[in-house]
Amino acid sequence: MKWDRYSAESLERKFFPFALVVVLIFSVLFIRLWQLQILKGKEYKDLSENNRIRLRKVLPLRGRILDRKGRVLATNRPSFSVTVIPEDVLDIRKLSKRLSSLLGMDAKAISQKITANGRSPFQPVYIKRDISWEELSRVKALLMDMPGVQVVVEPIRTYPYGELAAHLLGYVGEVDRKELAANDGYDVGDVVGKTGVEAVWEKYLRGSKGGRQVEVDAFGREVRVLGEVLPIPGWDLYLTIDVELQRKAEELLRDKVGAIVALDPSSGEILALCSSPSYSPSLFARGISRGRWKRLRDHPLHPLTNRAIQGLYAPGSVFKIVTAAAALQEGRLSPKEKLFCGGSWRLGNRTYRCWREGGHGELSLHRAIVESCDVYFYQVGHRVGIDALSRYAQTFGFGKRTGISLPDEKGGLVPSRKWKREKLGESWWEGETVTLAIGQGYILVTPLQMARMIAAVANGGDLYVPLLAQRVKEAEGGREMIYRHQKAGRLPLRPSVLEEIKRALVGVVAEEGGTGKAARIEGVRVAGKTGTAQVSKMGEKRLKPEELPYELRDHAWFVAYAPADDPKIAVAVLVEHGGHGGSAAAPLAREVIKKWLEIVEGGG
């Protein structure tokens, strides 16, 4: 009995702590289960679903870009790209080294892409776009051993004509942080228009993404598709340019630095717009390397610059059109009045020279324009004065952007008393007025502004906003939006003044002694004006362009329209450091005009 009583008491003393421990353990388990199931049940369920079910975007076909006749300038082709889902990667360092050997990339760069901040671990990171067949074969062979790695098929931008119209079309590239911050429906890895019409019409060209809901295994590999929403392709964009004319203009500028712009004088439609040197937009669509980008960016001839709208140059003697118009309209000059050119003209204590050393003798306005006499226009500019010259230059469209639908257009500069006082803190000098009268000095213009100016002269005085697009249209028919031409102003000239200038411009090309004779076309009356913009100050000794270093040679200008009686095309040609406008630029304008008249006569 003693033993039994002792054993019972002993068991009771031991059971209580044991029971307490058991209760505590179950309490902890219950609390943890309550926390997992009740408090954070939804959160963990979502994480579980995200591990098993993924939403994968399906990129739309980007809208095509076509010329005025429907010829395709930019379209899409299928390509293979390598992506990585960071969440599914077991060893980033090891994977980076393996992909480095397979894709010929730097392992550190791959690792940095995978570990970059600011993105979801379930979101694919693009390692390399548009891989070759050899790279595809190597990656596919080892895909099972690289969890997180995917090879995706997607459309990539392609340009059937290569470099043709590169500055006008622009290029596409991967969305950057700034564009992502705008929160306009973009995701990391998306492709957007960066420059040119690719950027301006981005909202139409991009289309709408689709998506697939897929089930994946523990390694992130797709098991089955649970649901799918088809993407909507982008709209097609029809431009006003003509492929044949654009190609001709670019061929003429090959091995030269400069720009050519051709317009329809009756509407302001851009028929051709080219800048040289150029580049291939396909380089950016594939994902340009840092080294290649640096070479393009730092190239001494700046191939990425669109000289047609961003290049700023003195207009040279082409500006004499404005000087003549101001003098006639303001009544400071009679068309029949003759002024003498002896090769130089003196104002105060300074002598201003004519391009012809012996001078032109006595000239009327007509012959002064035909022979581009500097001394004649020094005197006319002195009569007109800076205030009127500046005002008329602005009414001719200089000193402000034309409004073309391309990014980063420059407005140029029209100097005035006010401008010089505010910007330089100096008074205006009379010598600067006579220099401006022949298109030298502070004034700066773009080739597009020059083309629009001569187009306005050709059509009777209307300045148009340059029109680059005819219409945008849904890829599968249906809706479309048509763009109409828009007037930006009108030259403030009497018809008689305009006719006087137009007759002289015909004489520049057709008459003996005309500086634009190289632009003559048999059977076609061409009106034009040469210009030679000084790059450096002339010394006492006159040198031929070929005797000067390239960078000190003058820029060559020629503006023209034809046929003079019924203008179908207006052209501006600029050849950087080309020398004289009559010899370097006029022949190029002639060929552009001939080509367009052939196209028009052929039913184009």
C-alpha positions in Angstrom: 0.0 0.0 0.0 2.9 2.3 0.8 4.4 1.6 -2.6 1.2 2.2 -4.4 0.5 5.5 -2.6 4.0 6.7 -3.3 3.9 5.8 -7.0 0.6 7.6 -7.5 1.8 10.7 -5.8 5.1 10.6 -7.9 3.2 10.2 -11.1 0.9 13.1 -10.3 3.9 15.4 -9.7 5.5 14.4 -13.0 2.3 14.5 -15.1 1.6 18.2 -14.4 4.8 19.6 -16.0 4.5 17.1 -18.9 0.9 18.2 -19.5 1.8 21.8 -19.3 4.5 21.3 -22.0 2.1 19.4 -24.2 -0.5 22.2 -23.9 2.1 24.9 -24.7 3.3 23.0 -27.8 -0.3 22.6 -29.1 -1.0 26.2 -28.2 2.0 27.3 -30.3 0.9 25.1 -33.1 -2.6 26.4 -33.0 -1.5 30.0 -32.9 0.8 29.4 -35.9 -1.9 27.6 -37.8 -4.3 30.4 -37.0 -1.7 32.9 -38.2 -1.1 31.0 -41.4 -4.7 30.1 -42.2 -6.5 33.2 -40.9 -4.3 36.2 -40.7 -2.0 35.6 -43.7 -4.0 32.9 -45.5 -4.8 35.1 -48.5 -1.3 36.4 -48.8 0.3 32.9 -48.8 -2.3 31.6 -51.1 -1.5 34.4 -53.6 2.2 33.6 -53.3 1.5 29.9 -53.9 -0.6 30.7 -56.9 2.1 33.0 -58.3 4.5 30.2 -58.0 2.3 27.9 -59.9 0.4 30.2 -62.2 2.0 33.0 -64.2 0.7 35.7 -66.4 2.9 36.1 -69.5 2.5 39.0 -71.9 2.0 38.5 -75.6 3.4 41.4 -77.6 1.3 42.8 -80.5 2.6 43.4 -84.0 3.8 47.0 -84.2 2.0 49.0 -86.9 3.7 49.2 -90.3 5.0 52.4 -91.7 4.4 52.9 -95.5 5.2 55.5 -98.1 2.5 57.5 -100.1 2.0 54.6 -102.5 1.8 51.9 -99.8 5.3 50.6 -100.0 6.5 49.2 -96.7 9.2 51.2 -94.9 9.0 49.5 -91.5 7.4 46.2 -90.5 8.0 43.2 -88.2 9.5 39.8 -88.4 9.6 36.9 -85.9 12.7 36.6 -83.7 13.9 34.6 -80.7 15.0 36.3 -77.5 16.5 34.9 -74.3 14.8 36.0 -71.0 15.3 35.0 -67.4 12.7 34.9 -64.5 14.8 35.9 -61.5 12.6 34.0 -59.0 13.3 30.7 -60.7 17.1 31.0 -60.8 18.9 28.8 -58.4 22.4 30.3 -58.8 22.6 33.7 -60.5 26.4 33.7 -60.7 26.6 30.2 -62.2 23.8 31.0 -64.7 25.4 34.2 -65.8 28.6 32.4 -66.6 26.8 29.8 -68.6 24.7 32.3 -70.6 27.9 34.3 -71.2 29.5 31.4 -73.0 26.3 30.6 -74.9 25.5 34.1 -76.0 28.9 35.7 -76.3 28.1 38.3 -73.6 29.8 39.6 -70.5 28.8 37.5 -67.5 28.9 40.5 -65.2 26.5 42.4 -67.4 24.1 39.5 -67.5 24.2 39.2 -63.7 23.5 43.0 -63.3 20.5 42.6 -65.6 19.0 39.8 -63.5 19.6 41.5 -60.2 18.5 45.0 -61.2 16.3 46.7 -58.7 12.8 48.0 -59.4 11.2 45.0 -61.0 9.1 42.0 -59.9 11.1 38.7 -59.4 8.4 37.0 -61.6 8.9 39.5 -64.4 11.1 38.3 -67.3 14.4 40.0 -67.8 15.6 40.3 -71.4 19.1 39.1 -71.7 19.5 39.2 -75.4 17.1 39.9 -78.2 17.0 38.5 -81.7 19.6 35.7 -81.2 21.1 33.9 -84.1 20.2 30.3 -85.1 23.5 29.1 -83.6 22.8 30.8 -80.3 19.3 29.5 -80.3 20.6 25.9 -80.8 23.1 26.2 -78.0 20.6 27.6 -75.5 17.8 25.1 -76.4 20.2 22.2 -75.9 20.9 23.2 -72.3 17.5 24.8 -71.5 16.5 21.9 -69.1 19.6 22.5 -67.0 19.0 26.3 -66.7 15.9 26.9 -64.5 14.4 30.4 -65.1 15.7 30.7 -68.6 13.2 31.0 -71.4 13.4 31.4 -75.2 10.5 33.5 -76.4 9.3 34.2 -79.9 8.3 37.8 -80.5 8.1 40.3 -83.3 11.0 42.6 -83.9 11.1 45.8 -86.0 12.7 45.5 -89.4 13.3 48.1 -92.2 13.1 46.5 -95.7 15.0 49.5 -97.2 17.9 49.5 -94.7 19.1 53.0 -94.0 16.6 54.7 -96.2 14.8 57.5 -94.5 16.4 56.6 -91.2 16.3 60.1 -89.7 12.7 60.4 -90.7 11.5 57.0 -89.5 13.6 57.0 -86.3 14.2 53.9 -84.3 12.7 51.8 -81.5 14.4 50.6 -78.3 13.7 49.0 -74.9 11.6 51.2 -72.6 13.7 53.2 -70.1 13.0 54.2 -66.5 11.7 57.6 -67.4 9.2 56.0 -69.8 8.2 53.4 -67.2 7.7 56.1 -64.6 5.1 57.7 -66.9 3.0 54.6 -66.3 1.6 54.5 -69.7 1.0 50.7 -69.8 4.6 49.8 -70.4 6.5 46.9 -68.7 10.2 46.3 -68.3 11.4 44.9 -71.6 8.8 46.5 -73.8 9.9 48.2 -77.0 8.9 51.8 -77.7 9.5 54.4 -80.4 12.5 56.5 -79.5 12.9 59.0 -82.3 11.4 60.0 -85.6 7.8 59.0 -86.6 8.3 55.8 -84.5 8.2 58.0 -81.5 5.6 60.6 -82.6 3.0 58.0 -83.6 3.9 55.6 -80.8 0.3 55.5 -79.4 -1.0 54.3 -82.8 1.9 52.1 -83.8 2.3 50.2 -80.5 -0.9 48.2 -80.4 -2.3 46.5 -77.3 -0.6 43.6 -75.5 -2.3 40.3 -75.0 -1.5 37.7 -72.3 -1.5 34.1 -71.4 -2.2 32.5 -68.1 0.0 29.5 -67.8 0.8 26.8 -65.2 4.5 26.2 -64.5 6.4 23.6 -62.6 8.9 24.1 -59.8 11.6 25.2 -62.3 9.4 27.8 -64.0 8.8 25.7 -67.1 5.4 26.0 -68.8 3.1 23.0 -68.1 -0.1 24.1 -69.8 -2.0 27.2 -70.9 -5.0 28.1 -68.7 -6.3 31.1 -70.6 -5.3 33.6 -73.3 -6.2 37.1 -74.5 -5.0 37.9 -78.0 -3.0 41.1 -78.7 -4.3 43.8 -80.9 -1.9 44.9 -83.6 -0.9 48.6 -84.0 -2.3 50.9 -86.7 -0.5 51.3 -90.1 0.9 54.8 -90.8 1.0 56.1 -94.3 3.6 58.8 -94.9 3.7 61.5 -97.6 7.2 60.6 -98.8 7.9 58.7 -102.0 10.4 55.8 -101.7 11.8 56.4 -105.2 12.4 60.1 -104.6 13.8 59.5 -101.1 16.2 56.9 -102.5 17.3 59.2 -105.3 18.0 62.1 -102.8 20.0 59.8 -100.5 22.1 58.5 -103.4 22.9 62.0 -104.4 24.1 62.8 -100.9 26.2 59.6 -100.6 29.7 60.4 -99.5 28.6 64.0 -98.7 27.5 65.7 -95.5 24.3 67.6 -95.8 20.5 67.5 -96.3 17.9 67.5 -99.0 14.2 68.4 -98.4 11.6 68.2 -101.1 8.0 69.5 -100.7 4.8 69.7 -102.6 4.4 73.5 -102.9 0.6 73.2 -103.1 0.1 71.4 -99.8 3.3 71.4 -97.8 3.6 67.6 -98.1 7.1 66.2 -97.5 8.1 64.2 -100.6 11.6 63.5 -99.4 13.6 64.4 -96.3 17.1 63.1 -95.9 20.2 63.7 -93.9 23.7 62.5 -94.5 25.6 60.6 -93.1 23.0 58.2 -91.8 22.7 55.0 -89.8 20.7 51.8 -89.8 17.6 51.8 -87.5 17.8 48.0 -87.3 20.8 48.3 -85.0 18.5 49.7 -82.3 15.7 47.3 -82.8 18.0 44.4 -82.0 19.4 46.1 -78.9 22.5 48.1 -79.7 25.7 47.4 -77.8 27.3 50.1 -75.6 30.4 50.1 -77.8 28.4 50.6 -81.1 26.2 53.3 -79.5 29.3 55.2 -78.3 30.9 55.1 -81.7 27.7 56.4 -83.3 27.2 59.1 -80.6 30.8 60.3 -80.8 31.3 60.1 -84.5 32.8 63.4 -85.8 30.2 63.7 -88.5 27.2 63.1 -86.1 25.2 60.5 -88.1 22.4 60.6 -85.5 21.7 64.3 -86.2 18.8 65.0 -88.6 20.4 67.9 -90.4 17.2 68.6 -92.3 15.5 69.8 -89.1 18.3 70.2 -86.6 21.2 71.5 -88.6 21.6 75.3 -88.3 23.4 77.2 -91.0 23.7 80.7 -92.4 21.5 80.9 -95.5 24.0 82.7 -97.6 22.8 84.4 -100.8 19.4 82.6 -100.7 18.5 85.2 -98.1 18.7 87.8 -100.9 15.1 86.7 -101.8 14.0 88.1 -98.4 16.1 91.3 -98.7 14.6 92.0 -102.2 11.1 91.3 -101.0 11.4 93.6 -98.1 12.9 96.4 -100.2 10.2 96.2 -102.9 7.3 95.8 -100.5 8.5 98.7 -98.3 9.1 101.0 -101.3 12.8 101.3 -100.6 13.8 100.1 -104.1 12.4 100.2 -107.6 12.8 97.1 -109.8 14.3 99.2 -112.6 16.7 101.2 -110.4 20.3 100.4 -111.0 23.1 100.2 -108.4 26.8 100.0 -109.1 29.1 97.2 -108.1 32.8 97.7 -108.5 33.8 94.6 -106.5 33.6 96.2 -103.1 31.5 98.7 -101.1 32.6 100.9 -98.2 30.5 101.6 -95.1 32.2 103.8 -92.5 35.7 102.6 -92.1 35.1 99.0 -93.4 35.1 97.6 -96.9 32.6 94.9 -97.9 33.6 92.8 -100.9 31.6 91.1 -103.7 32.2 87.4 -104.6 33.2 88.6 -108.0 36.5 90.4 -107.7 36.1 92.8 -110.6 32.5 93.6 -109.7 29.3 93.4 -111.8 29.0 97.0 -112.9 25.6 98.6 -112.9 22.7 96.2 -112.2 18.9 96.3 -111.8 17.3 94.0 -109.2 16.6 91.3 -111.8 20.3 90.9 -112.8 21.4 91.3 -109.2 19.5 88.2 -108.2 20.5 86.4 -111.4 24.2 87.0 -110.8 23.8 87.1 -107.0 25.7 90.4 -106.6 26.8 91.0 -103.0 27.5 94.7 -103.4 24.1 95.4 -104.8 22.4 93.8 -101.8 24.8 95.5 -99.3 23.3 98.7 -100.5 19.7 97.5 -100.5 20.1 96.0 -97.0 21.5 99.3 -95.8 18.4 101.1 -97.2 15.9 98.6 -95.7 17.5 98.5 -92.2 17.7 95.8 -89.6 14.2 96.2 -88.2 12.4 95.5 -91.6 14.9 92.8 -92.5 14.3 91.0 -89.2 10.5 91.4 -89.5 10.4 90.0 -93.1 12.7 87.2 -92.3 10.2 86.0 -89.6 7.3 86.3 -92.0 9.2 84.1 -94.4 9.2 81.4 -91.7 12.7 81.8 -90.3 13.5 82.0 -86.6 10.8 79.6 -85.4 9.9 75.9 -85.8 7.9 74.9 -88.9 5.7 72.5 -86.8 6.7 69.3 -88.6 5.7 66.2 -86.8 9.2 65.2 -85.8 10.9 65.6 -82.4 13.7 68.0 -81.6 13.2 70.4 -84.5 15.3 73.6 -84.2 13.8 77.0 -84.7 17.0 78.8 -85.9 17.7 82.4 -85.3 16.7 85.7 -86.8 18.8 88.5 -85.2 17.4 91.9 -84.2 18.4 94.9 -82.1 16.4 93.5 -79.2 17.9 90.1 -79.5 21.5 91.4 -79.5 20.9 93.7 -76.6 19.3 90.9 -74.5 21.7 88.1 -75.5 25.0 89.8 -76.0 24.5 93.0 -74.1 25.6 95.0 -77.1 24.1 97.5 -79.6 23.4 96.7 -83.2 25.9 97.9 -85.8 25.0 99.0 -89.3 27.7 96.7 -90.7 25.8 93.8 -89.3 22.7 94.9 -91.3 24.6 94.7 -94.6 26.0 91.4 -93.7 22.6 90.1 -92.8 21.3 91.3 -96.2 23.3 88.6 -97.9 22.5 85.9 -95.4 25.6 86.0 -93.3 26.2 87.0 -89.6 24.1 85.8 -86.8 21.1 84.4 -88.8 20.7 80.6 -88.7 18.2 78.5 -90.6 17.4 74.8 -91.2 17.1 73.1 -94.6 13.4 72.5 -94.0 12.8 76.2 -93.3 14.6 77.0 -96.6 12.4 74.4 -98.5 9.2 75.8 -97.0 10.3 79.4 -97.9 10.9 78.6 -101.6 7.7 76.6 -101.7 5.8 79.7 -100.5 7.3 81.7 -103.2 6.4 79.0 -105.7 2.7 78.7 -104.7 2.0 82.5 -104.5 2.7 83.2 -100.8 1.2 80.4 -98.6 3.4 79.0 -95.8 2.3 75.5 -94.9 3.0 73.4 -91.8 5.1 70.6 -93.4 2.9 67.5 -93.6 4.5 64.2 -93.0 1.6 61.7 -92.6 -1.3 61.1 -94.9 -3.3 58.8 -92.6 -3.2 56.1 -89.9 -5.4 53.1 -90.3 -6.3 50.1 -88.2 -4.4 47.0 -89.4 -7.5 44.9 -89.9 -9.5 47.6 -91.7 -12.1 49.6 -90.0 -11.2 53.0 -88.6 -8.7 55.5 -90.1 -7.7 59.0 -89.4 -6.7 61.3 -92.3 -4.4 64.3 -91.9 -5.1 67.5 -93.8 -2.7 70.2 -94.8 -2.6 73.3 -92.6 -1.5 76.9 -93.4 0.9 78.6 -91.1 0.9 82.0 -92.6 1.3 84.0 -95.8 4.0 86.1 -97.2 3.1 89.8 -96.8 3.9 90.7 -100.4 1.9 92.3 -103.2 1.4 90.0 -106.3 3.6 92.4 -108.3 6.5 92.0 -105.8 6.2 88.2 -105.8 6.1 88.1 -109.6 9.2 90.2 -109.9 11.2 87.9 -107.6 9.9 84.8 -109.4 11.0 86.1 -112.8 14.4 86.7 -111.4 14.6 83.2 -109.9 13.8 81.7 -113.3 16.7 83.9 -114.7 19.1 82.5 -112.1 18.8 79.1 -113.9 17.9 80.1 -117.5 19.9 83.3 -118.3 23.5 83.7 -119.2 25.5 84.6 -116.2 23.0 83.0 -113.9 24.6 81.3 -110.9 22.2 78.4 -111.0 22.7 77.3 -114.6 23.8 73.8 -113.3 20.1 73.2 -112.5 18.9 73.5 -116.0 16.6 70.8 -117.3 15.8 70.5 -120.9 12.1 71.3 -121.6 11.4 72.4 -118.0 11.6 75.9 -116.6 13.3 75.8 -113.2 13.4 78.7 -110.8 16.1 78.7 -108.1 18.6 80.6 -106.0 22.2 79.7 -105.1 23.7 80.4 -101.7 27.2 80.1 -100.3 27.4 80.4 -96.6 30.8 81.4 -95.2 32.3 79.2 -92.5 35.4 81.3 -91.9 36.2 84.9 -92.6 37.7 85.6 -96.0 41.3 86.9 -96.0 42.8 89.2 -98.6 43.8 86.3 -100.8 40.9 84.6 -102.6 41.2 80.9 -102.5 39.2 78.2 -104.4 37.2 75.8 -102.3 39.6 72.9 -103.1 42.5 75.0 -101.9 41.1 75.3 -98.4 41.0 72.6 -95.7 37.7 70.8 -95.7 36.4 72.2 -92.4 37.0 75.8 -93.7 35.2 75.5 -96.9 31.8 77.3 -97.3 28.5 75.5 -97.1 26.7 75.2 -100.5 23.0 76.0 -100.8 20.5 75.7 -103.6 16.7 76.2 -103.4 14.4 75.7 -106.4 11.0 74.8 -107.7 9.7 73.5 -111.0 8.0 73.7 -113.4 8.1 77.5 -112.8 4.7 78.0 -114.4 3.0 75.1 -112.5 5.2 74.1 -109.5 5.0 70.4 -108.6 8.0 70.3 -106.3 10.1 72.7 -104.2 13.6 71.6 -103.1 16.3 72.8 -100.7 19.8 71.3 -100.9 22.6 71.9 -98.4 26.1 70.4 -98.8 28.3 71.1 -95.8 31.7 72.5 -96.8 30.7 71.9 -100.4 31.9 75.3 -101.7 29.8 77.2 -104.1 26.1 76.6 -104.2 26.0 76.7 -108.0 28.5 73.9 -108.5 27.9 71.7 -105.4 24.2 72.0 -104.6 22.4 73.0 -107.8 23.2 69.7 -109.7 21.7 67.7 -106.9 18.5 69.8 -106.9 18.3 69.3 -110.7 18.4 65.5 -110.3 15.8 65.5 -107.5 13.5 67.6 -109.6 14.0 65.5 -112.7 13.2 62.3 -110.7 10.0 63.7 -109.3 8.7 65.0 -112.6 9.4 61.5 -114.1 7.4 59.9 -111.2 4.5 62.4 -111.7 4.5 61.9 -115.5 4.5 58.2 -114.9 1.3 58.3 -112.9 2.9 58.7 -109.4 
